[in-house]
Amino acid sequence: MRRICVALLTALAAAPALAADTTAAAAGVNEQVVKWRRDFHQNPELGNREKRTAGVIAAQLKKLGFEVKTGVAHTGVIGWLKGGRPGPRLAIRADIDALPVTEEVDLPFASKVRSTYGGQDVGVMHACGHDAHAAIALGVATALAGMKQDLAGEVMFIFQPAEEGSPPGEEGGARLMLKEGLFRDWKPDAVFGLHVFYTLHAGQVGVREGPLLAGSDRFKIRVFGSQTHGAQPWRGVDPIVTAAAIVSQAQTIVSRQMDISKLPAVLTFGMFQGGVRYNIIPDKVELEGTVRTFDKAMRDDLFQRLHRTAEGVAQAQGARVELEAPMPEATNPVTRNDAALTKRMRPSLERAVGADNVIDVPPNMVAEDFSYFSDEVPGLYFFVGVVPPGQDLAKAAPNHSPKFFLDEKSLDVGTRAMLQLAVDFLNTKPAQ
């Protein structure tokens, strides 16, 4: 390991001078990155509807001299930059969609946007930080364009829509981009991505080798009973009581039936819908939820147990169930950081933000469709902290919260980190 580190540091020292100029280059674009982020934040768009966002991104890339392709996976934007010298190929991915969340943060650029999601009128907010991802990626693209003649290799910027999932009945996200041939004619040697996150302070980045984010699956359970008057429940079969029992019993699958001493797992119900009037027992209830795992065998076992639990409870109540568990169109693989690539690039993160600010993070149960890209080529994905220094991390509003807040210092940190990674990967040969 020591020989590898020495070899890498020697190679970095011999790289062109631009490798040492990334901090200045990032500082030079920081003001514009902040402006882009505030603009995206104030004008959020839901998945597969990011037309304005895509337009801003495409216009900037064209201004920089990138080869640009739009309309990828509905609203995605791809930009290619070729350096002045031969070298490897690198992809940098940023997601651009927002969430159906009504913002509760008091900002001068807070979102007031409303839209329709699932047939409901909803507020729209960049509650997960994709506004920052898009702005950081544009900043890195701008900085790299200024280094073009001294840059080795080629870079593809992937501005991806619908990371949070496509509207019902639509395809989207990373999987659709690949299905449309994203890596078919131009396959990178590696792909990098980042996510602003509430578990770290602004100024810190988090990374780990191997599995970082869980695989995610969505499931749906339909419970069928027999409708009757609420005053005479014995004349029907109550699907609400049956569904409630399924929810309750399913909580023992992870807590009492699976060995989670080595790898964690999560089973969560997020939707429970049924009934139209207080005194009518309905004939149907629909449940939806998510499963998070890091191991295929555990995933398969969990779903077998969920089927058995739902069917057994329904039979005991005289009801009937239909299960889509898992729903194949709503699955993300485990996001794994390639071990060799992560070892190689960690010194770059340390150069960008300081070794003390590169934090080894544990596996996290959130999921990302970046995993589709990193299943195709070696990938590196890292967290960028957003919590103001000095604030208790335990009290920070999480991603997806209407109170999610991003300390804008994190924008410069993310830009510096990704720019340093890109320059070092392109201009430095890996240690043998």
DOVOTI-971552 format. One record per atom (N, C-alpha, C): residue in one letter; x, y, z. Coordinates in steps of 0.2 Angstrom, whole numbers, plus 2048, in hexadecimal, padded with zeros to 3 digits. Layout:
BEGIN
AXYZ/...
***
This chain:
BEGIN
M8047FA800/M800800800/M804806800/R80A806804/R80E80C804/R81180D7FE/R8138087FA/R8168097F3/R81180C7EE/I80B80A7EF/I80680C7EB/I8058147EC/C8058167F2/C80481D7F4/C80A8217F2/V81081F7F3/V8168227F0/V8168237E9/A81481D7E5/A81481E7DE/A80F8237DC/L8098237DF/L8048287DD/L80682F7DE/L8098307E4/L80B8377E5/L8118397E1/T8158357DF/T81A8367DA/T8178387D3/A8128347D1/A80F8357CB/A80B83C7CB/L80883D7D0/L8058447D1/L80984A7D1/A80F8497D4/A81484E7D4/A8178507CD/A81684B7C8/A81984B7C2/A81384E7BD/A80D84E7BF/A8088507BB/A8088577B9/P8058597B4/P8058607B2/P8038657B7/A80586B7B7/A8048707BC/A7FD8717BE/L7F98707B9/L7F18717BA/L7EF86D7C0/A7F28677C1/A7EF8637C7/A7F08677CD/A7F486C7CE/A7F586F7D4/A7F18767D4/D7ED8777CE/D7EA87D7CE/D7E287C7CF/T7E08767D1/T7D98757D1/T7D68797D7/T7D987B7DC/T7D687F7E1/T7D48867DF/A7D98887DB/A7D888F7D8/A7D388F7D3/A7D38897CF/A7CE8897CA/A7C78887CD/A7C68847D2/A7C08847D5/A7BD88A7D8/A7C288E7DB/A7C08947DE/A7BE8997D9/G7C18987D3/G7BF89D7CD/G7B889C7CB/V7B58967CC/V7AE8957CA/V7A98957CF/N7AC8967D5/N7A78957DB/N7A18997DB/E7A28A07DA/E79D8A57DA/E7978A27D5/Q79A8A07CF/Q79589E7CA/Q7918987CC/V7958937CF/V79288D7D2/V78C88E7D7/V78D8937DB/V7888957E0/V7828987DC/K78389C7D7/K77E89F7D3/K77A89A7D0/W77D8957CD/W77A88F7CA/W77688B7CF/R77988A7D4/R7758867D9/R76F88A7DC/R76F8907DD/R7698947DF/R7648947DA/D7668957D4/D7618957CE/D75E88E7CE/F7618897CE/F75E8827CD/F75A8817D4/H75C8837D9/H7588827DF/H7518867DF/Q75188C7DC/Q74B8907DC/Q74788D7D6/N7498897D2/N7458877CC/N74687F7CB/P74487C7D0/P7458747D0/P7408717CB/E74186B7C9/E73D8687C4/E73D8607C6/L73885D7C6/L7378567C7/L73A8527C2/G73B84B7C3/G73E8467BF/G73B8467B8/N73F8467B3/N73D8467AC/N73984C7AA/R73A8517AE/R7378587AC/R73C85D7AD/E74285C7AD/E7478617AE/E7498657A8/K7448677A5/K74686B79E/K74A87179F/R7488757A4/R74B87C7A5/R75287A7A8/T7538767AC/T7598747AF/T75E8727AA/A75B86D7A5/A75F86B7A0/A76287079B/G75D87579A/G75F87A795/G76487F798/V76488079E/V76A8847A1/V7708807A1/I77087A7A2/I7768767A2/I77987579B/A775874796/A77787378F/A77A87A78D/A77787F78E/A77988678C/A78088778F/Q782886795/Q788887798/Q78D882795/L78C87C794/L791877791/L79287978A/K78D87B786/K78F87E77F/K79388477F/K792888784/K79688E784/K79D88D786/L79E887789/L7A588578B/L7A9881786/G7A5880780/G7A887C77B/G7A787477B/F7A3872780/F7A186B780/F79D86977A/E79E862778/E79985F774/E79485D778/V78E85F776/V78885E77B/V78285A777/K77F85677B/K779852779/K77485377E/T76E85577C/T768856780/T76385077F/G75E850783/G75884C782/G75A845784/V75F843788/V76183C789/V75D83A78F/A75983478F/A755832794/A750838796/H74D83A791/H748840791/H74B847792/T74F848797/T75184F798/T75884F79A/G75C84A79A/G76384A79C/G76784D797/V76D850799/V772853795/V779850796/I77C84F790/I78384C790/I78885178D/G78D852790/G79285678D/G79985378D/W79D854787/W7A3851787/W7A9856786/L7AE855789/L7B485A788/L7BA856787/K7BE857782/K7C4854780/K7CA858782/G7CE855786/G7D4858788/G7D9859782/G7DF85D783/G7E485E77E/G7E985977D/R7E8854781/R7ED84E781/R7E9847782/P7EC84277F/P7E883C780/P7E8839787/G7E3835789/G7E3833790/G7DC82F791/P7DB82E797/P7D5829798/P7CE82D797/R7C982A798/R7C282C798/R7BF82C79F/L7BC8327A0/L7B98327A7/L7B28357A6/A7AD8327AA/A7A68357AA/A7A58387B1/I7A283D7B1/I7A08417B7/I7988427B7/R79583F7BC/R78D83F7BC/R78B8447C1/A7858477C0/A78284C7C4/A77A84B7C3/D7768497C8/D76F8497C7/D76C8507C8/I7668517C5/I7638587C4/I75C8587C6/D7598537C8/D7528537CA/D7508557D1/A74A8587D2/A74885A7D9/A7438557DC/L7408577E2/L73C8527E5/L7358567E6/P72F8527E7/P7298557E8/P7298567F0/V72C85B7F2/V72D85E7F9/V72C8657F9/T7288677FE/T72786F7FE/T72C872803/E730876801/E735879804/E73387D80B/E73787C810/E73587F816/E73C883819/V740884814/V747888816/V74688F814/D747894819/D74789B817/D74D89D814/L74C89D80D/L75289F809/L74F8A4804/P7538A9802/P7518AE7FD/P7508AB7F6/F7538A57F5/F7528A17EF/F74E89A7F0/A74A89A7F5/A7468947F7/A7418937F1/S74088C7F0/S73B88A7EB/S73488C7EC/K73088F7E8/K7298907E8/K72588C7E3/V7298877E0/V7268847DA/V72187E7DC/R71C87E7D9/R7178787DA/R7168747D3/S71586E7D4/S71486A7CE/S70F8647D0/T70E85F7CC/T70A85A7CD/T70E8537CD/Y70D84F7D2/Y7118497D3/Y70C8447D6/G70B83E7D2/G7078397D4/G6FF83B7D4/G6FE8407D0/G6F78437D0/G6F58487D5/Q6FB84A7D9/Q6FA84F7DF/Q6FE8557DE/D6FB85B7E0/D6FE8617E0/D7048617E5/V70A8627E3/V70F8627E8/V7148687E7/G7178697ED/G71D86E7EC/G72386A7E9/V72886E7E6/V72E86B7E3/V73486E7E6/M73986A7E8/M73F86D7EC/M7458687EA/H74A86B7EA/H7518677E9/H7538657F1/A74E8617F3/A74F85F7FA/A75585A7FB/C7588577F5/C75D8527F6/C7648557F4/G76485B7F1/G76A85F7EF/G76C85E7E8/H76885C7E4/H76A85B7DD/H76B8617D9/D7698677DC/D76A86D7DA/D77286F7DB/A77486D7E0/A77C86D7E2/A7808697DD/H77D8637DC/H78185E7D8/H7828617D0/A77C8647CE/A77C8667C7/A78186C7C7/A7818717CC/A7858777CC/A78C8757CD/I78E8707D1/I79586E7D2/I79786B7CB/A7948677C8/A7968647C2/A7978697BC/L79386E7BC/L7948747B7/L79A8787B9/G79B8797C0/G7A287C7C2/G7A88787C0/V7A88717C1/V7AD86D7BF/V7AE86D7B7/A7A986D7B3/A7A986D7AC/A7AC8747AA/T7AA8797AD/T7AD8807AB/T7B58807AD/A7B787D7B3/A7BE87D7B4/A7C28797B0/L7BF8737AE/L7C386F7A9/L7C38727A2/A7BE8757A0/A7BE87879A/A7C487D799/G7C588179F/G7CB88679F/G7D288279F/M7D287C7A1/M7D88787A1/M7D987479A/K7D4874796/K7D486F790/K7DA86E78D/Q7DE87278B/Q7E4871787/Q7E986D78B/D7EA86E792/D7EE86A796/D7EB863799/L7E5862797/L7E185C79A/L7E2856796/A7E4851799/A7E484A795/A7DD847795/G7DC843790/G7D683F790/G7D084378E/E7CA840790/E7C384378E/E7BF842794/V7BA847795/V7B584679A/V7AE847797/M7AA84279A/M7A3843799/M79F84579F/F79B84A79E/F79784D7A4/F79084A7A3/I78D8467A8/I7878437A7/I7828477AC/F77E84B7A9/F77984F7AD/F77284B7AD/Q7718477B2/Q76C8427B2/Q7658447B5/P7608437B1/P7598447B4/P75783E7B8/A75183F7BC/A74D83A7BF/A7518357C4/E7568387C7/E75A8337CC/E7558317D1/E7508357D3/E74B8347D9/E74682F7D6/G74682D7D0/G7418297CD/G73D82C7C8/S73A8287C4/S73682B7BE/S72F82B7C0/P72B82F7BD/P7248307BE/P7218297BC/P71B8277C0/P7188207BE/P71781F7B7/G71981A7B4/G7188187AD/G71D81A7A8/E72381E7AB/E7288207A7/E72F81D7A9/E73381C7A4/E73A81A7A6/E73E8217A7/G7448207AA/G7488267AB/G74F8247AF/G7538297B0/G7588287B4/G75E8257B1/A7638237B5/A7698207B2/A76881A7AE/R7638167B0/R76280F7AC/R75F8117A5/L75B8167A4/L75981879E/L75F81B79A/M76381F79D/M769822799/M76D81C796/L76E81779A/L772811798/L76F80E792/K76880D793/K76480978F/K76480D788/E765813788/E765817782/E76C81777F/G771814782/G77881377F/G77D818782/L77C81B788/L78182078A/L78881D78A/F78981778C/F79081578C/F792810787/R78D810782/R78E80B77C/R79480E777/D794814776/D799817771/D79E81A774/W79D81C77A/W7A282077E/W7A281D785/K7A6818786/K7A781578D/K7AC818791/P7AB81B797/P7B081E79B/P7B481879E/D7BA81A7A1/D7BE8167A5/D7BC8167AC/A7B981B7AE/A7B681C7B5/A7B18217B5/V7AD8217BA/V7A78267BB/V7A78287C2/F7A782F7C3/F7A78327CA/F7A08357CB/G79E8357D1/G7988397D3/G79983B7DB/L7958407DC/L7948427E3/L78D8437E6/H78C8447EC/H7868457EF/H78784A7F5/V7848507F5/V7848547FB/V780850800/F782850807/F77F84C80C/F77F84F813/Y77A84D817/Y77985181D/Y77D84D823/T780848822/T784845827/T78B847828/L78D84C824/L79484F825/L793857825/H79885A828/H798861828/H79B864821/A79986A81F/A79C86D819/A7A486E81A/G7A786C815/G7AF86B816/G7B1864816/Q7AD85F817/Q7AF858818/Q7AC855812/V7AF84F810/V7AD84B80B/V7AD84480E/G7A983F80C/G7A883980E/G7A9833809/V7AD82E80A/V7AE829805/V7AF822808/R7AE81D805/R7B0816807/R7B1812801/E7B680D802/E7B68087FC/E7B08037FD/G7AF8007F7/G7A97FB7F7/G7A27FE7F8/P79E7FA7FB/P7977FC7FB/P7968037FF/L7938087FC/L79280E7FF/L78A80F800/L78680E7FB/L77F80F7FC/L77C8097FA/A7768087FE/A7728017FD/A76F8017F6/G76E7FA7F5/G7697F97EF/G7627FB7F2/S75E7FD7ED/S7577FF7EF/S7527FB7EB/D74C7F97EE/D7477F67EA/D7407F97ED/R73C7FA7E8/R7357FC7EA/R7307F67E9/F72B7F67EE/F7267F17ED/F71F7F47EE/K71A7F07EC/K7137F27EC/K70F7EC7EF/I70B7ED7F3/I7067E87F6/I6FF7EA7F5/R6FB7E77F2/R6F47E87F2/R6F07E37F6/V6EC7E67FA/V6E87E27FF/V6E17E27FD/F6DE7DD7FC/F6D77DD7FA/F6D27DA7FF/G6CD7DD801/G6C87DB806/G6C17DB803/S6BC7DC807/S6B57DD805/S6B27E3808/Q6B07E7804/Q6AD7EE806/Q6A77ED80A/T6A67F1810/T6A07F0814/T69F7F7818/H69A7F781B/H6997FD820/H69D7FD826/G6A0803828/G6A480382D/G6A1801834/A69B801834/A6977FF83A/A6967F783A/Q6977F4835/Q6977EC834/Q69D7E9831/P6A27E9835/P6A87E7832/P6A87DF830/W6A47DC834/W6A47D4833/W6A07D282D/R69D7D7829/R69A7D5823/R69F7D681D/G6A57D881E/G6AA7D8819/G6B17D681B/V6B67D7818/V6BD7D681A/V6C17DD819/D6C47DE81F/D6C77E581F/D6CE7E581D/P6CF7E8817/P6D67E8814/P6DA7ED818/I6D77F281C/I6DC7F7820/I6DF7F3826/V6DB7EF829/V6DD7EB82F/V6E37E682C/T6E17E3827/T6E67DE824/T6EC7E2822/A6EC7E781E/A6F27EB81C/A6F67ED822/A6F27F0827/A6F67F282D/A6FA7EC831/A6F77E6831/A6FA7E0833/A7007DE82F/I6FF7DF829/I7057DD824/I70B7E2826/V7097E9826/V70F7EE828/V7127EC82F/S70E7EA834/S7117E983A/S7157E283A/Q7127DD837/Q7167D7837/Q71C7D7833/A71C7DB82E/A7227DC829/A7287DF82D/Q7267E3832/Q72C7E6836/Q7307E1839/T72E7DB83A/T7327D583E/T7377D2839/I7367D3832/I73A7CF82D/I7417D182E/V7437D882F/V74A7DA830/V74C7D9837/S7477DB83B/S7497DB842/S74A7D5846/R7467D0843/R7467C9847/R7477C3842/Q7477C483C/Q7487BE837/Q74F7BE833/M7527C3833/M7587C482F/M75E7C5833/D7647C3831/D76A7C4834/D76D7CA831/I76C7D0835/I76F7D6833/I7757D8837/S7797D383A/S77F7D583D/S7857D6839/K7847D4832/K78A7D582E/K7887DB829/L7827DB826/L7807E0822/L7797E2823/P7777E9823/P7717EB825/P76C7EA81F/A7657EB821/A7607EB81D/A75A7EF820/V7567F181B/V7507F681D/V74A7F4819/L7457F381D/L73E7F3819/L73A7F881C/T7377FD817/T73380281A/T72D803815/F727804819/F721805815/F72080D815/G71F81080F/G71F81780E/G71881980C/M71481580A/M70D817807/M70881280A/F70281480C/F6FD81080E/F6F681480C/Q6F3811807/Q6EE815804/Q6E8810804/G6E2813806/G6DC80F805/G6D6812809/G6D0812806/G6CA815809/G6C981B806/V6C281D806/V6C0824804/V6BB827809/R6B982380E/R6B4826812/R6B5823819/Y6B482781E/Y6B5825825/Y6B181F828/N6AB81E825/N6A7818827/N6A6813822/I6AA81281D/I6AA80D818/I6B1809819/I6B080381A/I6B67FE819/I6B77FD812/P6BD7FF80F/P6BE7FE808/P6BF7F7806/D6C07F67FF/D6C17F07FD/D6C97EF7FB/K6CD7F47FB/K6D47F47F9/K6D87F97FD/V6DE7F67FF/V6E37FB801/V6EA7F97FD/E6ED7FF7FC/E6F47FE7F9/E6F98007FD/L6FF7FC7FE/L7057FE802/L70B7FE7FD/E70F8037FE/E7158037FA/E71B8057FF/G7218027FD/G727803802/G72D8027FE/T732802802/T739801800/T73D7FC804/V7417F8800/V7467F4804/V74D7F6802/R7517F6807/R7587F8806/R75D7F2808/T7617F0804/T7667EB806/T76D7EC802/F7727E8805/F7797E8802/F77A7E17FF/D7767DD7FF/D7787D67FD/D7727D37FA/K7737CF7F4/K76E7CD7F0/K76A7C77F4/A76E7C37F7/A76B7BD7FA/A7667C0800/M7687C5804/M7647C8809/M75E7CB806/R75F7CE800/R7597D27FC/R7547CC7FA/D7567C77F7/D7527C27F5/D74E7BF7FB/D7527BD800/D74F7BB806/D7497BF809/L74B7C680A/L7467CA80C/L7407CB809/F7407CB802/F73A7CB7FE/F7367C47FF/Q7397BF7FF/Q7367B8800/Q7327B9807/R7357BC80C/R7327BC812/R72C7C1812/L72D7C780E/L7277CB80E/L7217C880A/H7227C4805/H71D7C1802/H7197BC806/R71D7B880A/R71A7B480F/R7167B7814/T7197BD817/T7157C081C/T70F7C3819/A70F7C7814/A7097CA811/A7047C580F/E7067BF80C/E7017BA80A/E6FE7B6811/G7027B5815/G7007B281C/G6FB7B6820/V6FD7BD820/V6F87C1824/V6F27C2820/A6F27C281A/A6EC7C3816/A6E77BD817/Q6EA7B7816/Q6E67B1817/Q6E37B181E/A6E77B3823/A6E47B282A/A6DE7B782A/Q6DE7BC827/Q6D87C1827/Q6D37C0822/G6D47BB81E/G6CF7BA818/G6CF7BF813/A6D57C2812/A6D67C780C/A6DB7C4807/R6DC7C8802/R6E07C57FD/R6E57CB7FB/V6EC7C97F9/V6F17CE7F8/V6F47CC7F1/E6F67D27EE/E6FA7D17E8/E7007D57E9/L7067D37E7/L70C7D67E9/L7117D77E2/E7137DD7E2/E7197DF7DD/E71F7E07E2/A7227DB7E3/A7287DC7E8/A72D7D77E6/P7337DA7E3/P7347E17E2/P7317E37DB/M7307E97DA/M72E7EC7D4/M7347ED7CF/P7357E97CA/P73B7E97C6/P73D7F07C3/E7387F47C2/E73A7FB7BF/E73C8007C4/A73C7FE7CA/A73E8037D0/A7448007D4/T7497FE7D1/T74E7FA7D5/T7557FE7D3/N7597FF7D8/N7608027D7/N7657FD7DB/P76A7FB7D7/P76F7F77DA/P7737FA7E0/V7777F67E3/V77B7F97E8/V7817FE7E5/T7828047E8/T7878087E5/T78D8067E9/R7928047E5/R7998017E7/R79E8057E4/N7A38087E9/N7A980B7E6/N7AE8067E5/D7B08067DE/D7B68027DC/D7BC8037E1/A7BE7FD7E4/A7C37FE7E9/A7CA8017E6/A7CC7FE7E0/A7D28017DE/A7D28087DC/L7CC80A7D9/L7CB8117D7/L7CB8157DD/T7C78137E2/T7C78177E8/T7CE8187EC/K7D28137EC/K7D88137EF/K7DC8187EB/R7DC8187E4/R7E081C7E0/R7DE8247E1/M7D88257E2/M7D582C7E1/M7D582F7E8/R7D582B7EE/R7D482E7F4/R7D98347F5/P7E08337F4/P7E48387F4/P7E283F7F1/S7DF83E7EC/S7DC8447E8/S7D78487EC/L7D28447EF/L7CE8477F4/L7D184B7FA/E7D68477FC/E7DA84A802/E7DE851800/R7E08517FA/R7E48577F7/R7DF85C7F7/A7D885B7F5/A7D38607F3/A7D18637FA/V7D085F7FF/V7CC862805/V7D086180B/G7D685D80B/G7DA85C811/G7D8855814/A7DD851816/A7DD84A818/A7D884A81E/D7D884E822/D7D484E828/D7CC84F826/N7CB852820/N7C485381E/N7C184D81A/V7C5848819/V7C3842815/V7C183D81A/I7BA83C81A/I7B8838820/I7B683181D/D7B882B820/D7B682581F/D7AE824821/V7AA82381D/V7A382281F/V7A081B81E/P79C819822/P799813822/P79481281C/P79280C81B/P78D80B816/P78680E818/N783811813/N77D815814/N777812810/M771812814/M76B80E811/M76881280C/V76A81880A/V76781C804/V7698187FE/A76681A7F8/A7688167F2/A76881C7ED/E76B81A7E7/E76D81E7E2/E76D81A7DB/D76B81D7D6/D76B8197CF/D77281B7CC/F77681F7CF/F77D81F7CD/F7808187CC/S77D8137D0/S78080C7D0/S77F8097C9/Y77B80B7C5/Y77A8087BE/Y78180A7BA/F7838107BB/F7898127B8/F78F80F7BB/S79080E7C1/S79580B7C4/S7958037C4/D7908017C2/D7907F97C0/D7937F87B9/E7937FD7B5/E7967FD7AE/E79D7FE7AE/V79F8037B2/V7A78057B2/V7A88067B9/P7AF8067BB/P7B18087C2/P7AE80E7C4/G7AB80F7CA/G7A88157CC/G7AB8177D3/L7AB81E7D4/L7AD8217DB/L7A78267DC/Y7A48257E2/Y79E8297E4/Y7A082C7EB/F79F8327ED/F7A18357F3/F79C83A7F6/F79C83B7FC/F7978407FF/F79B846800/V79784C800/V799852801/V795855807/G79885780D/G794859812/G791860811/V78B861814/V788867813/V78686B81A/V78786881F/V78486A826/V789870828/P78787682A/P78B87B82C/P790879832/P79787A831/P79B879837/P79987B83D/G799877842/G797878849/G79087684A/Q78C875845/Q785872846/Q78586B848/D78186984D/D78086284F/D77E85E849/L782859846/L77F855841/L779851842/A77884F848/A77284C84A/A76C850849/K76C857849/K76785B849/K76685E842/A76A85C83D/A76A85E836/A76485B832/A76085F82F/A75B85C82B/A75D858825/P75B852824/P75E84D81F/P75C84F818/N75F84C814/N75D84C80D/N75684A80C/H75284D808/H74B84B807/H74684E80C/S749852810/S745856815/S74385D812/P73D85F814/P73C866811/P74086C815/K74486A81A/K74886E81D/K75086D81C/F751869816/F758868814/F75B86E813/F76186F816/F765875815/F76C874813/L76F87780E/L77587680C/L77A87D80D/D77F87C811/D784881812/D78888280B/E788888808/E78A889802/E792888801/K795887807/K79C886807/K79D87F804/S79887A804/S799874801/S79A8747FA/L7978797F7/L79887A7EF/L79F87A7ED/D7A387E7F0/D7AA87F7EF/D7AE8787F0/V7AC8757F6/V7AF86F7F8/V7AE86A7F3/G7A78697F1/G7A68647EC/G7A98657E5/T7A986C7E3/T7AD86D7DD/T7B486C7DD/R7B786E7E3/R7BF86C7E3/R7C08657E3/A7BC8617E7/A7BD85A7E7/A7BC8567E0/M7B78587DD/M7B58557D7/M7BA8577D1/L7BC85D7D1/L7C18607CD/L7C885C7CE/Q7CA85C7D4/Q7D08597D5/Q7D08517D3/L7CB84E7D5/L7CA8477D3/L7CB8467CB/A7C784B7C7/A7C784A7C0/A7CE84C7BD/V7D28517BF/V7D88537BD/V7DD84D7BE/D7DD84B7C4/D7E28457C6/D7E183F7C3/F7DA83D7C2/F7D98377BE/F7DB8377B7/L7DA83D7B4/L7DB83E7AD/L7E383F7AB/N7E68427B0/N7ED8447AF/N7F28407B2/T7F083B7B6/T7F58377BA/T7F382F7B8/K7F982C7B7/K7F88257B5/K7F78217BC/P7F381C7BC/P7F28187C3/P7F98157C5/A7FA8147CB/A8008117CD/A7FF8097CC/Q8058067CA/Q8057FF7C9/Q8077FB7CF/
***
